[in-house]
Amino acid sequence: MPDVPSAAHPKPLIGDGTGRYKILIVGNSGTGKTTLGAILSQLLNLPHICLDTIHWEPNWRALPTEEFRTKVQEKLDENAETGWVIDGSYVSKLGTLVRDNTTDIIWLDPPFILYFPRICLRTFGRLVGYRKPCSPGCDESWRDVFTLGEKSILWWCWTRHDICRRRLQADMLNEELRAKTRRLGGWGGELEDWVKEVQEMIHTV
């Protein structure tokens, strides 16, 4: 599928016109969604909701789909008046639940060769206890990481790169989604410039 560029926006974030932002950050595992979510949460003084933390209970127990949807809906309702920053997709379980409530979608789309080494370092940090797990009680094991299968985050990241990119590229064919999506690719400079634009926007409000 040929690339479809995201819509051109006069401001880094669209919002709802009243200064409220409901931001969804999407992209493959390891592209920096949670890191950017924490940055935007601090800049905009908004709650940061990580879908991984909701979905995974201790010992990698995945919440049943309906329970997961209910908990995510509760988060959306709790912060409906203030706005939020959510990172993650879980489209297979949530469908368009989060996407339909967003004012802005940020698609992190760096080259695979850039972010795969980062997820390798992050995974090693978690294995030796230097980095926090993606959800409390969900420690990664050497056996799972270095195996071929969905239990390995490295294997998941490797095999999902093209799948995730094609799905998000297909979303861009939807005019409504395209209008509120900002795609950030490249080797890091584009993302850094965009964050600076967000900072400048805040200072001028």
C-alpha positions in Angstrom: 0.0 0.0 0.0 1.5 3.4 -1.0 2.0 5.9 1.8 -0.8 8.3 2.6 0.5 11.4 4.4 -1.3 12.7 7.4 -3.2 15.9 7.1 -1.4 19.2 7.5 -2.3 20.9 10.8 -1.7 24.6 11.6 -1.0 23.7 15.2 0.8 20.7 16.7 -2.4 19.6 18.5 -6.0 20.1 17.4 -8.0 19.6 20.6 -11.7 20.1 20.8 -11.7 23.9 20.3 -12.0 24.7 24.1 -8.4 23.8 25.1 -9.2 20.2 25.9 -7.0 17.4 24.4 -7.8 13.7 24.2 -4.6 12.2 22.7 -4.1 8.7 21.5 -0.5 7.6 20.7 -0.2 4.6 18.4 2.6 2.7 16.7 4.5 -0.6 17.0 5.9 -1.9 20.2 9.1 -0.1 21.1 8.4 3.1 19.0 8.3 5.3 22.1 4.6 5.5 22.8 4.8 5.4 26.6 7.8 7.8 26.7 5.9 10.3 24.6 2.8 9.8 26.7 4.7 10.7 29.8 6.1 13.8 28.2 2.7 15.0 26.9 1.1 14.2 30.2 3.6 16.5 32.0 3.4 19.3 29.4 -0.4 19.4 29.2 -1.1 18.4 32.9 -3.2 15.5 31.7 -3.6 12.0 33.1 -1.4 9.4 31.3 -3.3 6.1 30.7 -1.2 3.2 29.5 -3.3 0.5 28.0 -0.7 -2.2 28.8 -1.1 -1.5 32.5 -4.8 -2.0 32.3 -4.7 -5.0 30.1 -2.1 -7.1 31.9 -2.5 -8.2 35.4 0.3 -9.9 37.5 1.9 -13.0 35.9 0.8 -11.8 32.4 -2.9 -12.6 33.0 -4.7 -10.8 30.2 -8.1 -9.3 31.2 -11.0 -10.8 29.4 -12.1 -8.5 26.5 -15.3 -7.3 28.1 -13.7 -6.5 31.4 -10.9 -4.7 29.6 -13.3 -2.6 27.6 -15.2 -1.7 30.7 -12.1 -0.6 32.5 -11.0 1.5 29.6 -14.4 3.1 29.3 -14.3 4.0 32.9 -11.0 5.8 32.4 -12.5 7.7 29.5 -15.5 8.7 31.5 -13.5 9.7 34.6 -11.4 12.1 32.5 -13.9 13.2 30.0 -13.9 16.8 31.3 -10.2 17.2 31.6 -8.8 15.2 28.7 -6.2 12.5 28.7 -3.2 11.0 27.0 -3.5 7.3 26.1 -0.8 5.1 24.6 -1.5 1.8 22.9 -3.9 0.3 20.5 -5.5 -3.1 21.3 -7.7 -2.7 18.3 -8.5 -6.4 18.3 -10.1 -6.0 21.8 -11.2 -2.4 22.0 -12.1 -1.8 18.4 -12.7 2.0 17.9 -13.6 2.7 21.5 -10.6 4.9 22.3 -10.1 6.2 18.7 -13.6 7.5 18.4 -13.2 9.7 21.5 -9.9 11.3 20.5 -9.2 14.8 19.4 -5.7 13.9 18.3 -4.0 10.7 17.1 -0.2 10.7 17.1 1.3 7.9 15.0 4.9 7.1 15.9 6.4 5.6 12.7 10.3 5.7 13.0 12.4 3.3 10.9 12.5 -0.2 12.3 16.3 -0.1 12.3 16.1 2.8 14.7 13.7 1.5 17.3 14.4 -2.2 17.4 17.8 -1.7 19.1 16.0 0.5 21.7 13.5 -2.2 22.5 16.3 -4.7 22.9 18.0 -2.4 25.4 14.7 -1.8 27.2 14.0 -5.5 27.4 17.5 -6.3 28.7 17.0 -3.5 31.4 13.8 -5.2 32.5 15.4 -8.7 32.6 18.1 -7.4 35.0 15.7 -5.4 37.1 16.9 -2.0 35.9 13.7 -1.0 34.1 10.1 -1.3 35.3 7.9 -4.0 33.7 5.2 -2.9 31.3 2.6 -3.6 34.0 3.1 -4.4 37.7 3.9 -8.1 38.4 4.6 -8.8 34.7 8.3 -9.6 34.8 9.9 -10.7 31.6 11.9 -14.0 31.6 15.1 -14.9 29.7 13.3 -18.0 28.3 10.4 -16.1 26.9 12.4 -13.2 25.5 14.7 -15.4 23.6 12.2 -17.7 22.0 10.2 -17.6 18.8 6.7 -16.8 19.6 4.3 -14.2 20.9 5.6 -14.5 24.4 8.8 -12.8 23.2 8.5 -9.0 23.0 11.4 -9.0 20.5 9.8 -11.5 18.2 6.4 -9.6 18.5 8.1 -6.3 17.6 9.9 -7.8 14.7 6.9 -9.6 13.2 4.4 -6.9 13.9 6.3 -4.0 12.3 4.8 -4.4 8.8 1.4 -5.5 10.1 1.1 -2.5 12.4 2.3 -0.1 9.7 -0.1 -1.4 7.1 -3.1 -1.2 9.5 -2.3 2.4 10.4 -1.7 3.3 6.8 -5.1 1.9 6.0 -6.6 4.0 8.7 -5.2 7.1 6.9 -7.6 6.4 4.0 -10.5 7.3 6.4 -10.9 11.1 6.0 -12.1 11.5 9.6 -9.1 9.7 11.0 -6.7 11.3 8.7 -7.9 14.7 9.7 -6.9 14.2 13.3 -3.8 12.1 12.8 -0.2 13.4 12.9 2.4 10.9 11.7 5.9 11.3 13.1 8.6 9.3 11.3 12.2 9.9 10.5 15.2 9.4 12.8 14.0 11.5 15.8 14.3 15.0 14.6 10.7 15.2 13.5 9.5 14.1 16.9 11.7 16.5 18.7 10.6 19.4 16.6 7.0 18.5 17.2 7.4 18.3 21.0 9.0 21.8 20.8 6.0 23.0 18.9 3.7 21.6 21.6 5.8 23.5 24.2 5.6 26.7 22.2 1.8 26.3 21.8 1.4 25.9 25.6 3.4 29.1 26.3 1.4 31.2 23.9 -2.0 30.1 25.3 
